[in-house]
Amino acid sequence: MRVSVGIAVTLLVALSIGVSTFVVHSLWWTTARENSRMLAAEINSQIANTVRIEVGLTLRSAEAAWAAVRTIFVQNVIATRQADKREFVFLSQLQAQPNISWIIFGWSDGNFFAAHRLGDGGLEMIEIDDEIRDRMLRTDRYIFIPGDIQFEEREFTPTTFDPREHAWFGNSIGRSTPDWIEARDLPGTQKTVYAFAGPVDVNRTRQGVLAVVIETDRLSRFLGTLRPGEFGAAFILDADGNVIAAPDPNADEITPARMGEGNLYEVAKMSGEQLLGKTATPATMNSTTRIVNDGVPYAVALTPLGFYGWRVATVIPESAFLSGIDKTLVDLIYVLIGVVIVATGLAIWLVRTVVARPLARIVEDLSKVERFDIEQIARRPSRLSELSNLSAATANMAAGLSAFRKYVPTDLVRMLVAEGIETQPGGDMKVISVLFCDVAGFTGLSEKLGPKIVQLMEPFFDAASSAIARHDGTIDKFMGDAVMAFWGAPRRDVNHAENACRAALDLVAAVAEADIKDDTGTPLGIRIGLNSGEALVGNIGSEQRLNYTAIGDVVNVASRLEGTNKAYGTSILIGPETRRAAGDTIIVRELDTLAVFGRTGGLVIYELIAMADTLEGPQAWVLAYEEGLRHYRNRRFDKAIAAFETADEARGGDPASAIMTKRASTFQTKPPPSDWMGVAIADTK
């Protein structure tokens, strides 16, 4: 017999409300006053010990982090000014010690560096240095991703912050040992924090002050996990009786604890003023008291924490422990407790068996559909008709998508969904990098091999897909033997040109490593064109059929560059915008100035040689070739020929140098016209 989800949930809610109301009412009347006092004392002791342990762990973790970083500096493992490695050390300490909010270092010349946790989701690196934009404050923000961090943005702001003007620096620079100090006005925050600060000496030379900082918002978050009694709360007070940490499970470095909310906070504040304020006496500074707020009595206990005069205050409404019921109701309470236990067990069994487990399985299946992992989705039987129908619909949808996914790039669909791009015609102008890649001699191969060409091309497409995906590219389409991909959309990528260059080099290396050969045993050769610039990116097509793609001149030029490889005997050609955007991350040689097919004006083209982090400096043959290119453009054809021949010999055979040598030799015998600008004409697409 099947029942609807509505009936099952209604019965469950009605049962829960009825039982809960009855149980709460009964328990309130059966709590004895004497037992309430004992319970309050026990809860206070447990909470105080728990908070004391947490504060101790927090302080020790900060001191341990300070000692670890200081040791790294003192032992000269890294220098205090060694920015990249210093950032890694500070970051590793923040990741290893979740209670630490800041690690900061101030130099005696007024320079400053800090790593600051931004809640559980990210962090920021803050630096003030004489060499940074007229001593502006540079802030680099990162987000946490599994096993790593990802750069998000950089910001420069004017600042007058000087660590030497603050107590944590001034009180520590002349000391020989570290100590705790209350600090204020760190960059970007007005919070009062607590720093374990001390000097750092390297080779008997004082470098500056290292400080590890904790924020009380982290303690507020911990207090939010505690529950003294059913309606109570725990707070931390400073030596003057001010509330510095209040329960808030969402508090962190970017979400301050909610102060001043609720009656419990007001009671904690009143207890601090009465027991620790200016009118307090030594006899009242460690006691338990009763405070009435708005007519409601509360039991408040203060316990020292042994740090900066802090105390933990547990606030519990007396109403949570009152009892006034007659002894004759005790037997009834026992019966009601038994009923509650049975009803709760029955409700839990019903929900888990009839609703929770089937729903969890269906949710799991839907999550697989969202990820396009749909091979193992099957119907989930259920006694509830709605859940059974929902499972059947999910299985039918998975069966349809199973065939559909072979024709649509799965990663592209995932990104479009994640970016919230609507499936309707339209697009936006975006700065992207476009890659075209095809196989040399594919036309002849396809005519010779016929259907067998599919088996030959499969390893090539696998290598192309892996290289593009590895560097965050979007595969647009496969066209015969060609692949089109782009970077910078749908997900924004500030390093789109660099990533495209890395993918192109990886693709060439992957094809060579795969040792893909045609039917004669000849290794398969590929040609790649890269170009960057503004293009229209979006859903191009009609309401009935859409293709998420990029169109525009930048795409056309990339396609022309791919074909131009054939004329120069190169593998990867890039346009000037890609060269500019990638900057010093790549090593190239300026190949020629070319008027590509269908475009007026000359376009400086470059051959991509390698990434800068894999090759040290320009190669001798590249320098020789570019010298020859300068002579060639200035009509010094004899010197150009000599330089090109040098490049050809230095490389051990360079088709481009041979082509330019031949062209220069032709101009020796038949000089170009007077208006010749050194621009070559591409007469093919």
C-alpha positions as CSV (number, residue, x, y, z in Angstrom):
1,M,0.0,0.0,0.0
2,R,1.4,3.4,-1.0
3,V,0.6,6.7,0.7
4,S,1.5,10.2,-0.5
5,V,4.4,12.2,0.9
6,G,1.9,14.9,2.1
7,I,0.0,12.4,4.3
8,A,3.3,10.9,5.7
9,V,4.8,14.3,6.5
10,T,1.6,15.6,8.0
11,L,1.3,12.6,10.3
12,L,4.9,13.0,11.3
13,V,4.7,16.8,12.0
14,A,1.5,16.3,14.0
15,L,3.0,13.5,16.0
16,S,6.2,15.5,16.6
17,I,4.4,18.7,17.7
18,G,2.0,16.9,20.0
19,V,4.7,14.8,21.7
20,S,7.2,17.8,21.9
21,T,4.6,20.0,23.5
22,F,3.6,17.4,26.0
23,V,7.1,16.5,26.9
24,V,8.4,20.1,27.2
25,H,5.4,21.0,29.4
26,S,5.9,18.0,31.6
27,L,9.6,18.4,32.0
28,W,9.3,22.0,32.9
29,W,7.0,21.1,35.8
30,T,9.1,18.1,37.0
31,T,12.5,19.8,37.4
32,A,13.3,20.2,41.1
33,R,14.8,23.4,42.4
34,E,17.5,21.7,44.3
35,N,18.5,19.6,41.4
36,S,18.6,22.7,39.2
37,R,21.2,24.3,41.4
38,M,23.4,21.2,41.3
39,L,22.9,21.0,37.6
40,A,23.7,24.6,37.1
41,A,26.9,24.2,39.1
42,E,27.9,21.1,37.1
43,I,27.2,22.8,33.8
44,N,29.2,25.9,34.9
45,S,32.2,23.7,35.8
46,Q,32.1,21.8,32.6
47,I,31.6,24.9,30.5
48,A,34.4,26.8,32.3
49,N,36.8,23.9,31.9
50,T,35.9,23.5,28.2
51,V,36.4,27.2,27.5
52,R,39.6,27.2,29.5
53,I,40.9,24.3,27.5
54,E,39.9,26.0,24.2
55,V,41.5,29.3,25.2
56,G,44.7,27.5,26.3
57,L,44.8,25.5,23.0
58,T,44.3,28.8,21.1
59,L,47.1,30.5,22.9
60,R,49.5,27.6,22.6
61,S,48.8,27.2,18.9
62,A,49.6,30.9,18.4
63,E,52.8,30.5,20.5
64,A,53.8,27.4,18.6
65,A,53.2,29.1,15.2
66,W,55.3,32.1,16.4
67,A,58.1,29.7,17.4
68,A,57.9,27.8,14.2
69,V,58.1,30.8,11.9
70,R,60.8,32.5,14.0
71,T,62.9,29.3,13.8
72,I,62.6,29.3,10.0
73,F,63.8,32.9,9.9
74,V,66.6,32.5,12.5
75,Q,68.0,29.3,10.9
76,N,68.1,31.2,7.6
77,V,65.8,28.6,5.9
78,I,64.3,31.7,4.3
79,A,65.0,35.4,4.6
80,T,62.4,37.7,6.1
81,R,62.5,39.7,2.8
82,Q,62.1,36.6,0.6
83,A,58.5,37.3,-0.3
84,D,57.3,34.2,-2.1
85,K,58.6,31.7,0.4
86,R,57.6,33.9,3.3
87,E,54.0,33.9,2.0
88,F,54.1,30.1,1.8
89,V,55.3,29.8,5.4
90,F,52.7,32.2,6.7
91,L,49.9,30.4,4.7
92,S,50.9,27.0,5.9
93,Q,50.7,28.1,9.5
94,L,47.3,29.6,9.0
95,Q,46.1,26.4,7.3
96,A,47.6,24.2,10.1
97,Q,46.3,26.4,13.0
98,P,42.6,27.2,12.4
99,N,42.4,29.3,15.5
100,I,45.0,31.8,14.3
101,S,43.6,34.9,12.5
102,W,46.8,36.8,11.5
103,I,50.5,36.3,11.1
104,I,52.3,39.6,10.8
105,F,55.8,40.9,10.5
106,G,57.0,44.5,10.8
107,W,60.5,45.6,9.8
108,S,62.5,48.3,11.5
109,D,62.3,50.4,8.4
110,G,58.5,50.6,8.6
111,N,57.7,47.9,6.0
112,F,54.9,45.5,6.9
113,F,53.6,42.1,5.7
114,A,50.7,40.1,7.0
115,A,48.6,36.9,6.2
116,H,45.0,37.3,7.3
117,R,42.4,34.5,7.4
118,L,39.1,35.5,5.8
119,G,36.8,33.0,7.6
120,D,36.8,29.5,6.3
121,G,36.7,30.4,2.7
122,G,39.9,32.3,2.0
123,L,42.6,34.6,3.1
124,E,44.5,37.8,2.1
125,M,48.1,38.7,1.9
126,I,48.7,42.3,3.0
127,E,52.0,44.1,2.3
128,I,53.3,47.7,2.7
129,D,56.7,48.3,1.1
130,D,58.7,51.3,-0.1
131,E,58.9,49.6,-3.5
132,I,55.1,49.1,-3.9
133,R,53.4,52.1,-5.7
134,D,54.5,54.9,-3.5
135,R,54.1,52.8,-0.4
136,M,50.5,51.9,-1.0
137,L,48.9,48.9,0.8
138,R,48.7,45.9,-1.5
139,T,46.1,43.3,-0.8
140,D,46.1,39.9,-2.6
141,R,42.9,37.9,-1.9
142,Y,42.7,34.1,-2.3
143,I,40.0,31.5,-1.8
144,F,40.5,28.0,-0.5
145,I,40.1,25.1,-3.0
146,P,40.6,21.5,-2.1
147,G,44.3,21.0,-1.3
148,D,45.3,24.5,-2.5
149,I,44.4,28.2,-2.8
150,Q,43.3,30.1,-5.8
151,F,44.2,33.8,-6.5
152,E,41.1,36.0,-6.8
153,E,42.1,39.7,-6.9
154,R,44.7,42.3,-6.1
155,E,44.0,45.7,-4.7
156,F,46.1,48.8,-4.0
157,T,44.9,51.4,-1.5
158,P,46.5,54.4,0.0
159,T,47.6,53.9,3.6
160,T,49.5,55.7,6.4
161,F,49.9,52.5,8.4
162,D,53.3,52.2,10.0
163,P,54.0,49.2,12.3
164,R,56.5,51.3,14.3
165,E,53.6,53.5,15.6
166,H,51.8,50.6,17.2
167,A,52.2,49.0,20.6
168,W,52.7,45.4,19.4
169,F,55.8,46.6,17.5
170,G,57.1,49.3,19.8
171,N,56.8,47.2,23.0
172,S,58.4,44.2,21.4
173,I,61.3,45.5,19.2
174,G,63.5,46.2,22.3
175,R,62.6,43.0,24.1
176,S,64.5,39.7,24.1
177,T,61.5,37.4,24.6
178,P,58.0,37.3,23.1
179,D,54.9,38.1,25.1
180,W,51.1,38.7,24.7
181,I,49.9,42.2,24.0
182,E,46.5,43.7,23.2
183,A,46.6,45.3,19.8
184,R,44.3,47.6,17.7
185,D,44.0,49.1,14.3
186,L,45.6,46.5,12.1
187,P,45.2,47.3,8.4
188,G,41.6,47.1,7.3
189,T,40.1,46.4,10.7
190,Q,39.2,48.3,13.9
191,K,39.0,45.1,16.0
192,T,40.8,44.7,19.3
193,V,43.0,41.6,18.9
194,Y,45.6,39.8,21.0
195,A,49.0,39.3,19.6
196,F,51.9,37.0,20.7
197,A,54.7,39.3,19.5
198,G,58.5,39.2,19.8
199,P,61.6,40.2,18.0
200,V,63.4,38.2,15.3
201,D,67.2,38.3,15.1
202,V,69.1,36.8,12.2
203,N,72.9,36.6,12.4
204,R,72.7,38.8,15.5
205,T,70.9,41.5,13.5
206,R,67.4,42.5,14.6
207,Q,65.1,42.2,11.6
208,G,61.9,43.3,13.1
209,V,58.9,42.0,15.1
210,L,56.9,38.8,14.4
211,A,53.4,38.5,15.8
212,V,50.8,35.8,15.7
213,V,47.3,37.3,16.3
214,I,44.0,35.7,17.5
215,E,40.6,37.4,17.2
216,T,37.9,36.9,19.8
217,D,35.4,36.2,17.0
218,R,37.0,32.8,16.7
219,L,36.3,32.3,20.4
220,S,32.7,33.5,19.8
221,R,32.4,30.8,17.2
222,F,33.5,28.2,19.7
223,L,31.1,29.6,22.3
224,G,28.3,29.2,19.8
225,T,28.9,25.4,19.9
226,L,28.4,25.3,23.7
227,R,25.0,25.1,25.3
228,P,24.9,25.6,29.1
229,G,21.6,24.1,29.9
230,E,18.7,24.2,27.6
231,F,18.4,28.0,27.4
232,G,21.8,29.3,28.7
233,A,24.9,30.7,27.0
234,A,28.6,31.3,27.8
235,F,30.4,34.6,27.4
236,I,34.0,35.8,27.8
237,L,34.6,39.0,29.8
238,D,37.8,41.0,29.9
239,A,39.4,42.3,33.1
240,D,37.1,45.4,33.1
241,G,33.9,43.4,32.8
242,N,33.3,44.1,29.1
243,V,31.9,41.3,26.9
244,I,34.5,40.4,24.3
245,A,33.2,37.1,23.0
246,A,29.5,36.1,22.7
247,P,28.1,32.8,21.3
248,D,27.8,33.0,17.5
249,P,28.5,29.8,15.4
250,N,28.8,31.9,12.3
251,A,31.4,34.4,13.7
252,D,34.8,34.6,12.0
253,E,37.3,37.1,10.7
254,I,34.9,38.6,8.2
255,T,31.6,38.0,10.1
256,P,32.0,39.7,13.5
257,A,30.2,38.1,16.4
258,R,26.7,39.5,17.1
259,M,27.1,41.6,20.2
260,G,24.2,43.1,22.1
261,E,21.5,40.6,20.9
262,G,19.2,38.9,23.4
263,N,18.6,38.9,27.1
264,L,21.5,36.6,27.8
265,Y,23.9,39.1,26.5
266,E,22.4,41.9,28.6
267,V,22.7,39.7,31.7
268,A,26.3,38.9,30.9
269,K,27.0,42.6,30.5
270,M,25.3,43.4,33.8
271,S,27.2,40.7,35.6
272,G,30.5,42.2,34.3
273,E,29.6,45.7,35.5
274,Q,28.5,44.4,38.9
275,L,31.2,41.8,39.5
276,L,34.2,43.1,37.5
277,G,33.6,46.8,36.9
278,K,34.9,49.8,38.8
279,T,32.7,49.3,41.7
280,A,33.6,45.6,42.1
281,T,35.5,44.3,45.2
282,P,38.0,41.5,45.4
283,A,35.3,39.4,47.1
284,T,33.0,39.7,44.1
285,M,35.4,39.0,41.3
286,N,35.1,35.3,41.4
287,S,31.6,34.3,42.4
288,T,28.1,33.1,41.4
289,T,25.3,35.6,41.5
290,R,21.6,36.0,40.7
291,I,20.6,38.8,38.3
292,V,17.1,39.8,37.3
293,N,16.6,41.4,33.9
294,D,13.0,42.4,32.8
295,G,11.6,40.5,35.7
296,V,13.3,37.2,34.7
297,P,15.9,35.7,37.1
298,Y,19.2,34.3,35.8
299,A,22.0,32.4,37.5
300,V,25.4,33.7,36.5
301,A,28.8,32.2,37.4
302,L,32.2,33.8,36.7
303,T,35.3,31.7,36.4
304,P,38.9,33.0,35.7
305,L,40.6,31.8,32.6
306,G,44.1,32.8,33.5
307,F,44.8,35.1,30.6
308,Y,44.6,38.9,30.6
309,G,42.2,38.8,33.5
310,W,39.6,37.1,31.3
311,R,36.6,35.3,32.8
312,V,34.0,33.0,31.4
313,A,30.5,33.9,32.4
314,T,27.8,31.2,32.1
315,V,24.3,32.6,32.1
316,I,21.3,30.3,32.7
317,P,17.7,31.3,33.2
318,E,16.4,29.9,36.4
319,S,13.2,29.0,34.6
320,A,15.0,26.3,32.9
321,F,15.4,24.5,36.2
322,L,12.2,25.3,38.1
323,S,9.8,22.7,39.3
324,G,6.5,23.1,41.0
325,I,4.7,20.0,40.2
326,D,3.3,17.8,42.9
327,K,4.8,14.5,43.7
328,T,1.7,12.7,42.5
329,L,2.6,13.6,38.9
330,V,5.9,11.7,39.0
331,D,4.4,8.4,38.0
332,L,2.7,10.1,35.1
333,I,5.9,11.7,34.0
334,Y,7.6,8.3,33.8
335,V,4.7,7.1,31.6
336,L,5.0,10.1,29.4
337,I,8.8,9.6,29.1
338,G,8.2,6.1,28.0
339,V,5.6,7.3,25.4
340,V,8.0,9.9,24.1
341,I,10.8,7.4,23.7
342,V,8.5,5.0,21.9
343,A,7.0,7.7,19.7
344,T,10.4,9.2,18.9
345,G,11.8,5.8,17.9
346,L,8.7,5.1,15.8
347,A,8.9,8.5,14.1
348,I,12.6,8.1,13.4
349,W,12.1,4.6,12.0
350,L,9.2,5.8,9.8
351,V,11.1,8.8,8.5
352,R,14.3,6.9,7.8
353,T,12.6,3.9,6.2
354,V,9.8,5.5,4.2
355,V,11.1,9.0,3.4
356,A,14.7,9.7,4.2
357,R,16.5,6.7,2.6
358,P,14.5,6.8,-0.7
359,L,14.9,10.6,-1.0
360,A,18.6,10.3,-0.3
361,R,19.0,7.8,-3.1
362,I,17.0,10.0,-5.5
363,V,19.1,13.0,-4.5
364,E,22.2,11.0,-5.1
365,D,20.9,10.1,-8.6
366,L,20.0,13.7,-9.3
367,S,23.5,14.8,-8.3
368,K,24.9,12.3,-10.7
369,V,22.7,13.7,-13.4
370,E,24.0,17.2,-12.6
371,R,27.6,15.9,-13.0
372,F,26.6,13.8,-16.1
373,D,27.6,10.6,-14.2
374,I,24.6,8.7,-15.3
375,E,25.7,5.2,-16.2
376,Q,24.6,3.6,-12.9
377,I,21.3,5.4,-12.3
378,A,18.4,3.0,-11.9
379,R,14.8,3.1,-10.5
380,R,14.6,3.2,-6.7
381,P,11.6,1.3,-5.3
382,S,9.5,3.2,-2.7
383,R,6.2,2.7,-0.8
384,L,5.4,6.4,-1.5
385,S,3.9,6.9,-4.9
386,E,5.5,10.4,-5.4
387,L,9.0,9.1,-4.6
388,S,8.5,6.1,-6.9
389,N,7.3,8.3,-9.7
390,L,10.2,10.8,-9.1
391,S,12.8,7.9,-9.2
392,A,11.3,6.6,-12.4
393,A,11.4,10.1,-14.0
394,T,15.1,10.5,-12.9
395,A,16.0,7.1,-14.4
396,N,14.3,8.0,-17.7
397,M,16.0,11.4,-17.8
398,A,19.4,9.7,-17.2
399,A,18.7,7.2,-20.1
400,G,18.1,10.1,-22.4
401,L,21.1,12.1,-21.3
402,S,23.3,9.0,-21.7
403,A,23.1,9.2,-25.4
404,F,23.1,13.0,-25.5
405,R,26.4,13.5,-23.6
406,K,28.4,11.9,-26.4
407,Y,27.6,14.9,-28.6
408,V,28.0,17.8,-26.1
409,P,31.2,18.7,-24.2
410,T,30.4,17.6,-20.6
411,D,32.8,20.1,-19.0
412,L,31.3,23.0,-21.0
413,V,27.8,22.1,-19.8
414,R,29.0,22.0,-16.2
415,M,30.6,25.4,-16.5
416,L,27.5,26.9,-18.2
417,V,25.3,25.7,-15.4
418,A,27.8,26.9,-12.7
419,E,28.1,30.3,-14.3
420,G,24.3,30.6,-14.6
421,I,24.3,31.3,-18.4
422,E,20.8,31.0,-19.8
423,T,20.1,28.6,-22.8
424,Q,18.8,31.2,-25.2
425,P,20.5,33.1,-28.1
426,G,22.7,35.9,-27.1
427,G,26.3,36.7,-26.0
428,D,28.7,39.3,-24.6
429,M,31.9,40.8,-25.7
430,K,34.8,39.2,-23.8
431,V,38.5,39.2,-24.0
432,I,39.6,35.6,-24.7
433,S,42.3,33.5,-26.3
434,V,41.4,31.2,-29.1
435,L,43.2,28.0,-30.2
436,F,42.8,26.2,-33.6
437,C,44.6,22.9,-34.1
438,D,44.6,20.5,-37.0
439,V,46.5,17.5,-38.3
440,A,49.0,18.0,-41.1
441,G,48.1,16.1,-44.2
442,F,44.7,15.0,-43.0
443,T,43.0,15.3,-46.4
444,G,45.4,12.8,-48.0
445,L,45.1,10.5,-45.0
446,S,41.3,10.5,-45.0
447,E,41.3,9.7,-48.7
448,K,43.8,6.9,-48.3
449,L,42.5,5.4,-45.1
450,G,38.7,5.9,-45.4
451,P,36.8,4.7,-42.3
452,K,40.1,3.7,-40.6
453,I,40.9,7.4,-40.1
454,V,38.6,7.4,-37.1
455,Q,40.8,4.9,-35.2
456,L,43.9,7.0,-36.1
457,M,42.4,10.3,-34.9
458,E,41.0,9.0,-31.6
459,P,44.3,9.2,-29.7
460,F,44.8,12.7,-31.1
461,F,41.4,14.0,-29.9
462,D,42.1,12.4,-26.5
463,A,45.4,14.2,-26.2
464,A,43.8,17.5,-27.3
465,S,41.0,17.2,-24.9
466,S,43.3,16.4,-22.0
467,A,45.7,19.2,-22.7
468,I,43.0,21.8,-23.0
469,A,41.1,20.6,-19.9
470,R,44.3,20.5,-17.9
471,H,44.8,24.2,-18.4
472,D,41.1,25.3,-17.9
473,G,40.2,25.7,-21.5
474,T,36.8,25.3,-23.1
475,I,36.5,22.9,-26.1
476,D,34.2,24.6,-28.6
477,K,34.0,21.9,-31.3
478,F,35.7,19.2,-33.3
479,M,35.7,19.9,-37.0
480,G,37.0,16.9,-39.0
481,D,40.7,16.8,-37.9
482,A,40.5,20.3,-36.3
483,V,39.9,21.4,-32.7
484,M,38.7,24.8,-31.6
485,A,39.0,25.9,-28.0
486,F,39.1,29.1,-26.1
487,W,40.1,30.5,-22.7
488,G,38.4,33.3,-20.7
489,A,34.8,32.1,-21.1
490,P,32.4,31.1,-19.7
491,R,34.6,31.3,-16.6
492,R,36.7,34.4,-16.3
493,D,40.4,33.8,-16.6
494,V,42.9,36.6,-16.2
495,N,45.7,34.4,-17.4
496,H,43.9,33.2,-20.5
497,A,46.8,33.8,-22.9
498,E,49.3,32.1,-20.7
499,N,47.0,29.1,-20.1
500,A,46.4,28.8,-23.8
501,C,50.1,28.8,-24.6
502,R,50.7,26.1,-22.0
503,A,47.9,24.0,-23.5
504,A,49.3,24.4,-27.0
505,L,52.8,23.3,-25.9
506,D,51.4,20.4,-23.9
507,L,49.3,19.3,-26.9
508,V,52.3,19.2,-29.2
509,A,54.3,17.3,-26.5
510,A,51.4,14.9,-25.8
511,V,51.0,14.0,-29.5
512,A,54.7,13.4,-29.8
513,E,54.7,11.3,-26.6
514,A,51.7,9.3,-27.8
515,D,53.7,8.4,-30.9
516,I,50.6,8.5,-33.1
517,K,51.6,7.3,-36.6
518,D,49.7,7.0,-39.9
519,D,49.5,3.8,-41.9
520,T,53.0,4.2,-43.3
521,G,54.5,4.6,-39.8
522,T,55.1,8.4,-40.2
523,P,54.5,10.3,-36.9
524,L,51.5,12.5,-37.0
525,G,52.2,16.2,-37.1
526,I,49.9,19.0,-35.9
527,R,49.6,22.7,-36.5
528,I,48.3,25.2,-33.9
529,G,47.2,28.9,-34.2
530,L,46.6,31.1,-31.1
531,N,45.2,34.6,-31.0
532,S,43.8,36.8,-28.2
533,G,41.4,39.7,-28.2
534,E,37.8,40.7,-27.9
535,A,35.1,38.3,-29.3
536,L,31.4,37.8,-29.1
537,V,31.0,34.8,-26.8
538,G,27.7,33.2,-26.0
539,N,24.9,31.0,-27.3
540,I,25.0,31.5,-31.0
541,G,22.2,30.0,-33.2
542,S,18.4,29.9,-33.0
543,E,15.8,29.0,-30.4
544,Q,15.8,25.4,-31.8
545,R,19.6,24.9,-31.9
546,L,22.3,26.7,-30.0
547,N,26.1,26.4,-29.8
548,Y,28.1,28.1,-27.1
549,T,30.9,29.5,-29.1
550,A,33.0,32.6,-29.9
551,I,32.9,34.6,-33.2
552,G,34.8,37.6,-34.4
553,D,38.0,38.7,-35.9
554,V,40.1,37.2,-33.1
555,V,38.7,33.7,-34.0
556,N,39.3,34.2,-37.8
557,V,42.9,35.3,-37.2
558,A,43.6,32.3,-35.0
559,S,42.3,30.0,-37.8
560,R,44.5,31.8,-40.3
561,L,47.6,31.5,-38.0
562,E,47.0,27.7,-37.8
563,G,47.1,27.4,-41.5
564,T,50.1,29.7,-41.8
565,N,52.2,27.2,-40.0
566,K,52.4,25.2,-43.2
567,A,54.1,28.1,-45.0
568,Y,56.8,28.4,-42.4
569,G,57.3,24.8,-41.3
570,T,56.3,25.7,-37.7
571,S,54.0,24.0,-35.2
572,I,52.6,26.9,-33.1
573,L,52.0,30.4,-34.2
574,I,50.5,33.2,-32.0
575,G,49.3,36.6,-32.7
576,P,50.6,39.9,-31.2
577,E,47.8,40.2,-28.6
578,T,48.6,36.7,-27.3
579,R,52.3,37.7,-27.2
580,R,51.4,40.9,-25.2
581,A,49.0,39.2,-22.8
582,A,51.3,36.3,-22.0
583,G,54.2,38.6,-21.5
584,D,57.3,37.2,-19.9
585,T,55.7,33.8,-19.2
586,I,56.6,32.6,-22.7
587,I,59.6,32.4,-25.0
588,V,58.9,33.2,-28.7
589,R,60.6,34.3,-31.8
590,E,59.2,37.1,-33.9
591,L,58.7,35.2,-37.2
592,D,57.4,37.7,-39.8
593,T,54.9,40.4,-40.5
594,L,52.1,38.9,-42.4
595,A,48.9,40.1,-44.2
596,V,46.7,37.1,-43.4
597,F,44.0,36.1,-45.9
598,G,40.9,38.3,-45.7
599,R,42.5,41.0,-43.6
600,T,44.2,44.2,-44.6
601,G,47.3,45.5,-42.9
602,G,50.3,43.6,-41.6
603,L,50.1,41.4,-38.5
604,V,53.3,40.6,-36.6
605,I,53.3,36.8,-35.9
606,Y,55.4,34.8,-33.5
607,E,56.4,31.2,-33.1
608,L,55.8,29.9,-29.6
609,I,59.0,28.1,-28.5
610,A,58.5,27.3,-24.8
611,M,57.2,28.6,-21.4
612,A,59.7,30.8,-19.7
613,D,59.7,28.6,-16.6
614,T,60.9,25.6,-18.6
615,L,63.7,27.3,-20.6
616,E,66.4,29.6,-19.5
617,G,66.6,32.7,-21.8
618,P,66.3,33.0,-25.5
619,Q,68.1,30.5,-27.7
620,A,71.0,31.5,-29.9
621,W,69.2,30.5,-33.1
622,V,66.2,32.7,-32.1
623,L,68.5,35.7,-31.6
624,A,70.2,35.0,-35.0
625,Y,66.8,34.7,-36.7
626,E,65.4,37.9,-35.3
627,E,68.6,39.7,-36.2
628,G,68.1,38.5,-39.8
629,L,64.5,39.7,-39.7
630,R,65.7,43.2,-38.8
631,H,68.2,43.3,-41.7
632,Y,65.5,41.9,-44.0
633,R,63.0,44.6,-43.1
634,N,65.7,47.3,-43.6
635,R,66.6,45.9,-47.1
636,R,70.0,44.6,-46.0
637,F,69.4,41.3,-47.7
638,D,73.0,40.1,-47.7
639,K,73.2,40.5,-43.9
640,A,69.8,39.0,-43.6
641,I,70.8,35.9,-45.5
642,A,73.9,35.5,-43.4
643,A,71.9,35.7,-40.2
644,F,69.2,33.4,-41.4
645,E,71.8,30.8,-42.4
646,T,73.3,31.1,-39.0
647,A,70.0,30.5,-37.3
648,D,69.3,27.5,-39.6
649,E,72.7,25.9,-38.8
650,A,72.4,26.7,-35.0
651,R,69.0,25.0,-34.8
652,G,70.1,22.0,-36.9
653,G,67.6,22.7,-39.6
654,D,65.0,25.5,-39.4
655,P,62.4,25.6,-42.2
656,A,61.5,29.2,-41.4
657,S,65.1,30.4,-41.8
658,A,65.4,28.5,-45.1
659,I,62.2,30.2,-46.4
660,M,63.4,33.7,-45.3
661,T,66.8,33.0,-46.9
662,K,65.2,32.1,-50.2
663,R,62.9,35.2,-50.0
664,A,65.9,37.5,-49.2
665,S,67.9,36.0,-52.1
666,T,65.0,36.7,-54.5
667,F,65.0,40.3,-53.3
668,Q,68.7,40.6,-54.0
669,T,68.2,39.9,-57.6
670,K,64.8,41.6,-57.9
671,P,64.5,44.3,-55.3
672,P,61.0,45.0,-53.8
673,P,59.2,48.2,-54.7
674,S,60.0,51.5,-52.9
675,D,56.8,51.3,-50.8
676,W,57.6,47.7,-49.6
677,M,57.2,47.5,-45.8
678,G,58.5,43.9,-45.2
679,V,55.0,42.5,-45.1
680,A,54.4,39.0,-46.5
681,I,51.1,38.1,-48.2
682,A,49.3,35.0,-47.1
683,D,47.4,33.8,-50.2
684,T,45.7,30.9,-48.5
685,K,43.2,30.6,-45.7
